[in-house]
């Protein structure tokens, strides 16, 4: 799916207007934060903080390393 965005002047800056359908599919609304992640193909706009993904990955690795300890703590 491809959607074009129109750039518009917002004060002394430039902004993009996101169509309502795109906001609904991304599950975001006014006041939410979007992240622009640079990729080899261009930019990816996402509501998910890329730093959180790194933290989750580290947490999963930690939990895997200490699986037995977590199992005992769960009792």
Beta strands, then each sheet from edge to edge (+ up, - down):
strand 1: 6-10
strand 2: 13-17
strand 3: 35-39
strand 4: 42-46
sheet 1: 1+ 2-
sheet 2: 3+ 4-
end
